[in-house]
Each structure stands twice: as structure tokens, then as C-alpha cells.
């Protein structure tokens, strides 16, 4: 089938988010005429959730603030600005004992009232003691069309099953509702890494993408669900992307809607290497692959045996029709994130030898959809 879908054009210049280099898991937000970037930096055994800031439309970033730091498993920062101009950063904030085992899981929210420069503790979105594989991971923030703060995150049920949950707050993150299952409640597989965006011109209609092993054994693909009521209920579980080859992975997705009305979904994939070691973790005790996230992570990877960062696009339609697969950055590129700008471009960011972005513009072209 042939459709006119948005064709990405990736700018060749890498835009570093960290003034000192390094860092991982970049996530960006438009804030009061500026762009804030959150990422995880490392200072010896201490993890530092770091904020940098751009005042020139994402062409350059400078040091700005620190959300939190600690020697536990502190990672997965995500930013959102509220209607009162305050900024919330949610992140995973886990305790690990001396033998390297998790003892407590949290999704924590911190608050900034000065544009992301300084931060204070706000609340725990969710938390629980470790009991086997029951971790909490990868929060994604959304302010609903009804002005409710929503946090989507992955919740482990077992080593082979994980759901996407959502909790909402009507008091700007001070307290939280009970959890609602967005995806995975009726399937078996590791649904994780959620990212959500509104349909163009229809703010109450929402598309949420996620990685999953449902129907693919231990390999990851990307799927989606849709809400027609601002995130209250979800359905229309659909395939977004399946990697080429045999046993390859596509995961860690995010999604955004351009100001021109197109969907853009990002993911990391090992389909071009087929080595099935798309991200290698080193811990002080073990060597793990991406499917085993319960570990202490040091910022180390093997760049010749991993994944690159790709995007696909669709018109903002239901169902979405995905095409125009484009590589943004090569092996090793990890934990990609997206930010739509008002000029119709998108910043595509990942850990590619440190946290870096590329500017992506779009034109219309006829393509074979995936």
C-alpha cells in the first residue's frame, strides 16, 4: 500500500546535552520558552539526575540544575510542565543492598518552581518492597486535556510479564489515584517503556506506545494502545514495529506529535547487527542483557554489538499507518527520546557516546508502509 507519509530528514550535527559529556537516558520538555533536558550522569558510584537548558531552540545546551543524586538505582528521569508553570520530574528511585539485590522500588516525583534550576521532593507516585520480580520502571509524564497530571510506568508481575500502569493527580502531584492498567492486563509479555501523545487536533484522544515481548518469545517489538477519553480507558492494541531478521529486537520507544500533525515513533533496534546483544550492562557482580533489568548499571556498553536509533512516522490517523523508517544515530544508541518543537521539527536524542540530539525535519513523500 502506498501513502503520503512524513519523510524524516535527520540533521548531521550532533547536539550534546551535557556540557561535560557522558550521560544516559535523555528526556526533554518545552518549558517557558526554553527547552529543558533531563538525563542520568555518573560521578563515581553516585548517579546524578541532571538538568541542562537551551534558550536557542535546541541548538545548544548549558548546565542548569540537579534533580537528585544518590548511590542507589536512580534513573529514568522524565519532565513535564504544569499549568501553574511549575515543573515535575518523575524518576525511578530504588534501594539496593550490599549484595546487589533490590530491596525497595519507587517512582518518585520532584518539583521545581524556578524553571528547573532547583528541585525539592514532591511525592511517591508508587512504591513497594521488593518481592521477587516486582519492579517499577520508566515513568512517562502527561498533562491531560482536562489538566490532570498523569504518570505512566512499567510494573513487573514476574520475569516474563509486565504491565503499563497509570496514576493521576488532581493536585499537581501531591497525591495520586489508584493505579489503572493501560496495557498488559489481558496479555502475557513484558510491556514497558511507555510514551504517549495526543492525536493532532484531538487532545482527548491519545496514542501510547510501548515495548513488549507478547507474541515474540524473549524478543521485543513495539505496540500501541489508544484512548478516546483522555487516558481514562484504553484499547485498540496494535503492532507498531517488528524488527527485520530473526530474533532481533526493537524497544525503548517514545512517540510525539509534530506541530504539522504527524506522529513520530522512536526506538532502538539491533536489526542491523543481529547479534542480540543490543545493550550490554556491566554490574559489579554480573553481566546482563536488556531483558534482565534487575541489576546495578554502570555506564558501559560494547559499541560494536548493540543497537541503533531509528524513527518511523505516520499521519495522525486511527489506525496509524507507519512508514519512512529512518536511522537517527548508529550503534551504540540507547534509550532514545523525542521532543516536538513549534517550528515543525523534532529533536531526536539518545545516549550515543553520551547524551546527544539531532534535529529532524519532515517533508511529504510517497512510501510503502510497514
C-alpha positions as CSV (number, residue, x, y, z in Angstrom):
1,X,0.0,0.0,0.0
2,X,1.3,3.5,-0.9
3,X,0.6,6.5,1.2
4,X,2.0,10.1,1.5
5,X,3.7,9.9,4.9
6,X,6.0,12.4,6.6
7,X,9.6,11.8,5.4
8,X,12.2,12.5,8.1
9,X,15.4,14.4,7.2
10,X,18.0,14.0,10.0
11,X,20.4,16.8,10.6
12,X,24.0,15.6,10.6
13,X,25.2,17.7,13.5
14,X,25.1,16.0,17.0
15,X,23.9,18.4,19.7
16,X,25.3,17.5,23.1
17,X,23.0,17.9,26.1
18,X,25.8,17.5,28.7
19,X,28.4,20.3,28.8
20,X,30.9,17.8,30.3
21,X,30.0,14.8,28.1
22,X,28.6,11.4,29.1
23,X,25.2,10.8,30.5
24,X,22.4,8.5,29.5
25,X,18.5,8.3,29.2
26,X,17.8,11.8,27.8
27,X,14.3,13.2,28.1
28,X,13.3,16.8,27.0
29,X,10.5,19.2,27.7
30,X,9.4,22.6,26.4
31,X,9.4,25.0,29.4
32,X,8.6,28.7,29.5
33,X,10.2,29.5,26.1
34,X,13.2,27.3,26.8
35,X,14.0,23.6,26.4
36,X,15.0,21.5,29.5
37,X,16.8,18.2,29.2
38,X,17.0,15.6,31.9
39,X,19.5,12.8,31.9
40,X,21.4,10.5,34.2
41,X,25.0,11.4,34.8
42,X,27.6,9.5,36.8
43,X,30.1,10.7,39.4
44,X,32.0,7.6,40.6
45,X,29.4,5.4,42.3
46,X,26.9,8.3,42.5
47,X,24.2,8.8,40.0
48,X,23.1,12.4,39.3
49,X,19.8,13.3,37.7
50,X,21.0,16.3,35.8
51,X,19.2,19.2,34.0
52,X,20.6,21.2,31.1
53,X,18.8,24.1,29.3
54,X,18.6,25.5,25.9
55,X,17.5,29.1,25.1
56,X,18.2,29.0,21.4
57,X,15.6,26.5,20.3
58,X,17.6,23.4,21.0
59,X,20.8,24.3,19.1
60,X,22.9,24.3,22.2
61,X,22.5,23.3,25.9
62,X,24.2,24.5,29.1
63,X,24.3,23.3,32.7
64,X,21.2,24.3,34.7
65,X,20.3,22.1,37.7
66,X,20.3,18.8,39.6
67,X,17.1,17.0,40.5
68,X,18.5,14.3,42.8
69,X,21.6,12.2,43.4
70,X,22.4,9.0,45.2
71,X,24.2,5.7,45.2
72,X,21.1,3.6,44.7
73,X,19.4,2.8,41.4
74,X,18.4,6.4,40.3
75,X,17.5,6.7,36.7
76,X,14.7,7.2,34.1
77,X,14.0,11.0,34.6
78,X,11.1,12.5,32.8
79,X,9.9,16.1,32.8
80,X,6.6,17.9,32.5
81,X,5.5,21.5,33.0
82,X,2.2,22.1,34.8
83,X,-0.4,24.7,34.1
84,X,0.9,26.7,37.0
85,X,4.3,26.8,35.4
86,X,5.9,24.5,38.0
87,X,7.9,21.6,36.6
88,X,7.6,17.9,37.8
89,X,10.4,15.4,37.2
90,X,9.5,11.7,37.9
91,X,12.1,9.0,38.1
92,X,12.9,5.5,39.4
93,X,14.5,5.6,42.8
94,X,15.3,2.1,44.0
95,X,17.2,0.8,47.0
96,X,19.9,-1.9,46.6
97,X,21.6,-3.9,49.4
98,X,25.3,-4.7,49.7
99,X,24.9,-7.9,47.6
100,X,23.4,-6.0,44.7
101,X,19.8,-7.1,45.2
102,X,16.8,-4.7,45.1
103,X,15.1,-4.1,48.4
104,X,12.6,-1.3,47.6
105,X,11.1,0.2,44.4
106,X,9.8,3.7,43.9
107,X,8.6,6.1,41.3
108,X,9.4,9.4,42.8
109,X,8.3,12.9,41.9
110,X,10.3,16.1,42.5
111,X,9.2,19.7,42.0
112,X,10.8,22.8,40.6
113,X,9.2,26.3,41.0
114,X,12.1,28.2,39.3
115,X,12.2,26.8,35.8
116,X,14.1,23.7,36.6
117,X,17.0,25.3,38.4
118,X,16.4,23.9,41.9
119,X,14.3,20.9,43.0
120,X,12.6,19.6,46.1
121,X,10.9,16.3,46.9
122,X,7.2,16.2,46.0
123,X,5.7,12.7,46.4
124,X,6.0,9.0,45.7
125,X,3.9,8.1,42.6
126,X,4.1,4.4,43.5
127,X,6.3,2.4,45.8
128,X,6.6,-1.1,47.2
129,X,9.1,-3.5,48.8
130,X,10.9,-5.9,46.5
131,X,9.4,-9.4,46.4
132,X,10.9,-11.3,43.5
133,X,10.5,-9.6,40.2
134,X,8.1,-6.7,41.0
135,X,10.0,-3.6,40.0
136,X,8.6,-0.2,38.9
137,X,10.3,1.4,35.9
138,X,10.4,4.1,33.2
139,X,7.8,6.8,34.2
140,X,6.4,9.0,31.4
141,X,4.5,12.2,32.3
142,X,1.5,13.7,30.6
143,X,-0.8,16.6,31.5
144,X,-4.3,15.6,30.2
145,X,-6.6,17.8,28.2
146,X,-8.6,18.0,31.5
147,X,-5.5,19.4,33.3
148,X,-4.8,16.3,35.3
149,X,-1.2,15.1,35.8
150,X,-0.8,11.5,34.6
151,X,2.2,9.3,35.1
152,X,2.5,6.1,33.0
153,X,5.1,3.5,34.1
154,X,6.0,-0.2,33.8
155,X,5.1,-2.6,36.7
156,X,6.6,-6.1,36.8
157,X,4.4,-9.0,37.7
158,X,7.1,-11.7,37.0
159,X,10.2,-12.3,34.9
160,X,8.0,-12.8,31.9
161,X,5.1,-10.5,32.5
162,X,4.9,-6.7,33.0
163,X,2.1,-4.2,32.6
164,X,1.8,-0.5,31.8
165,X,0.1,1.3,34.7
166,X,-1.1,4.9,35.1
167,X,-1.8,7.0,38.2
168,X,-3.2,10.5,38.0
169,X,-3.1,13.6,40.3
170,X,-5.6,16.4,40.5
171,X,-3.4,18.4,43.0
172,X,-0.3,18.9,40.8
173,X,1.5,15.7,42.0
174,X,0.9,16.0,45.8
175,X,-1.3,12.9,45.9
176,X,-2.1,10.1,43.5
177,X,-5.0,8.0,42.4
178,X,-5.1,4.2,42.4
179,X,-3.3,2.6,39.5
180,X,-5.1,1.9,36.3
181,X,-3.9,-0.7,33.8
182,X,-3.2,0.9,30.4
183,X,-1.7,-2.2,28.6
184,X,-0.9,-5.8,29.5
185,X,-3.7,-6.7,31.8
186,X,-5.1,-9.3,29.4
187,X,-1.8,-10.4,27.8
188,X,1.4,-12.1,28.9
189,X,4.6,-10.3,28.0
190,X,6.9,-7.6,29.2
191,X,5.0,-4.4,28.3
192,X,7.4,-1.5,29.2
193,X,8.9,1.9,28.3
194,X,5.6,3.8,27.7
195,X,5.4,7.0,25.8
196,X,2.1,8.8,24.9
197,X,1.0,11.7,22.7
198,X,-2.3,13.3,21.7
199,X,-3.8,13.0,18.2
200,X,-3.4,16.2,16.2
201,X,-6.4,18.5,16.8
202,X,-8.0,16.0,19.3
203,X,-6.3,16.5,22.7
204,X,-8.6,14.0,24.4
205,X,-7.6,11.2,22.1
206,X,-4.2,9.6,23.0
207,X,-1.8,7.2,21.4
208,X,0.5,5.3,23.8
209,X,3.5,3.2,22.5
210,X,5.5,0.6,24.4
211,X,7.9,-2.3,24.0
212,X,6.7,-5.8,24.6
213,X,7.6,-9.5,24.3
214,X,4.0,-10.5,23.8
215,X,3.8,-13.0,20.9
216,X,7.6,-12.8,20.2
217,X,9.2,-15.0,22.9
218,X,12.0,-13.2,24.5
219,X,12.5,-10.6,21.7
220,X,11.0,-7.1,21.9
221,X,8.7,-5.4,19.4
222,X,6.8,-2.1,19.6
223,X,3.0,-2.0,20.1
224,X,0.4,0.7,20.9
225,X,-2.9,1.3,22.5
226,X,-5.4,4.2,22.1
227,X,-7.6,6.1,24.5
228,X,-10.6,8.1,23.3
229,X,-11.3,9.6,26.7
230,X,-8.1,11.4,27.8
231,X,-6.4,8.3,29.3
232,X,-9.4,7.0,31.3
233,X,-9.7,3.8,29.3
234,X,-7.6,2.1,26.6
235,X,-8.0,-0.3,23.8
236,X,-7.1,-1.0,20.1
237,X,-3.8,-2.8,21.0
238,X,-1.9,-2.8,17.7
239,X,1.5,-3.6,16.2
240,X,3.7,-0.5,15.6
241,X,7.0,-2.1,14.5
242,X,8.6,-5.6,14.2
243,X,12.3,-5.7,13.6
244,X,13.6,-7.3,10.4
245,X,15.5,-10.6,10.6
246,X,15.1,-13.4,13.1
247,X,15.2,-12.9,16.8
248,X,16.0,-9.2,16.7
249,X,14.7,-6.6,19.0
250,X,13.0,-3.2,18.8
251,X,12.3,-1.4,22.0
252,X,12.6,1.6,24.3
253,X,10.0,3.5,22.2
254,X,8.8,7.1,22.5
255,X,6.2,9.0,20.4
256,X,5.4,12.6,19.7
257,X,3.1,14.6,17.5
258,X,4.7,17.3,15.3
259,X,3.2,20.7,15.0
260,X,2.4,19.8,11.4
261,X,0.2,16.9,12.6
262,X,2.3,13.8,12.2
263,X,3.2,11.0,14.6
264,X,6.8,10.2,15.1
265,X,7.8,7.0,17.0
266,X,11.4,6.3,18.0
267,X,13.0,3.0,19.1
268,X,16.4,1.3,19.5
269,X,16.9,-1.9,17.5
270,X,19.6,-4.5,16.8
271,X,18.1,-5.5,13.5
272,X,21.2,-4.3,11.6
273,X,23.6,-6.3,13.7
274,X,21.5,-9.4,14.6
275,X,23.9,-10.0,17.5
276,X,21.1,-10.0,20.1
277,X,23.3,-8.0,22.5
278,X,21.7,-4.7,21.7
279,X,22.7,-3.2,25.1
280,X,25.2,-4.8,27.4
281,X,25.1,-3.9,31.1
282,X,28.1,-4.5,33.4
283,X,27.5,-4.7,37.1
284,X,29.9,-5.2,40.0
285,X,28.6,-8.8,40.1
286,X,27.1,-9.9,36.8
287,X,26.9,-9.2,33.0
288,X,23.3,-8.9,31.9
289,X,21.4,-8.2,28.7
290,X,18.4,-5.8,28.3
291,X,15.8,-8.4,29.2
292,X,17.3,-8.6,32.7
293,X,17.0,-5.2,34.2
294,X,17.3,-6.1,37.8
295,X,20.9,-5.0,38.3
296,X,23.3,-2.2,39.2
297,X,24.1,-0.4,36.0
298,X,27.5,1.2,35.3
299,X,27.7,3.4,32.2
300,X,29.4,0.8,30.0
301,X,28.5,-0.7,26.6
302,X,30.1,-2.5,23.8
303,X,29.5,-0.2,20.8
304,X,30.2,-2.9,18.2
305,X,27.5,-5.3,19.4
306,X,24.4,-3.1,20.0
307,X,21.6,-1.1,18.6
308,X,21.0,2.0,16.6
309,X,18.3,4.6,17.0
310,X,15.5,4.8,14.4
311,X,12.2,6.5,13.8
312,X,9.1,5.8,11.8
313,X,6.2,8.2,11.0
314,X,2.5,8.2,10.4
315,X,-0.2,10.7,9.7
316,X,-2.1,11.4,12.9
317,X,-4.7,8.8,12.0
318,X,-6.6,6.0,13.7
319,X,-5.3,3.4,13.0
320,X,-1.8,4.9,12.5
321,X,-0.1,3.7,9.3
322,X,3.7,3.6,10.0
323,X,6.4,4.1,7.4
324,X,9.5,6.0,6.4
325,X,11.9,4.2,8.7
326,X,15.0,6.3,9.2
327,X,18.2,5.9,11.2
328,X,18.9,8.9,13.5
329,X,22.2,7.6,15.1
330,X,24.2,4.5,14.8
331,X,25.4,1.7,17.1
332,X,25.5,2.1,20.0
333,X,22.5,4.4,20.6
334,X,20.4,3.8,23.7
335,X,17.2,5.0,25.3
336,X,16.0,7.4,22.6
337,X,13.6,10.3,23.4
338,X,11.8,12.8,21.2
339,X,10.7,16.4,21.6
340,X,8.4,18.2,19.1
341,X,9.2,21.9,18.5
342,X,6.8,24.6,17.4
343,X,8.6,25.0,14.0
344,X,7.6,21.5,12.9
345,X,10.9,19.9,13.7
346,X,11.6,17.2,16.3
347,X,14.7,16.8,18.5
348,X,15.7,13.1,18.5
349,X,18.0,12.3,21.4
350,X,19.8,9.2,22.7
351,X,22.9,8.0,24.6
352,X,25.4,7.7,21.7
353,X,28.7,8.1,23.4
354,X,26.9,10.4,25.8
355,X,23.6,12.2,25.5
356,X,23.2,13.8,22.1
357,X,20.4,15.0,19.9
358,X,19.8,15.5,16.2
359,X,17.3,17.9,14.6
360,X,14.8,16.1,12.4
361,X,12.7,17.9,9.8
362,X,9.9,16.4,7.7
363,X,8.6,16.6,4.2
364,X,5.8,14.6,2.5
365,X,6.7,11.6,0.3
366,X,5.0,8.5,-1.1
367,X,6.2,5.4,0.8
368,X,5.5,1.8,1.3
369,X,4.1,1.5,4.8
370,X,5.4,-1.1,7.3
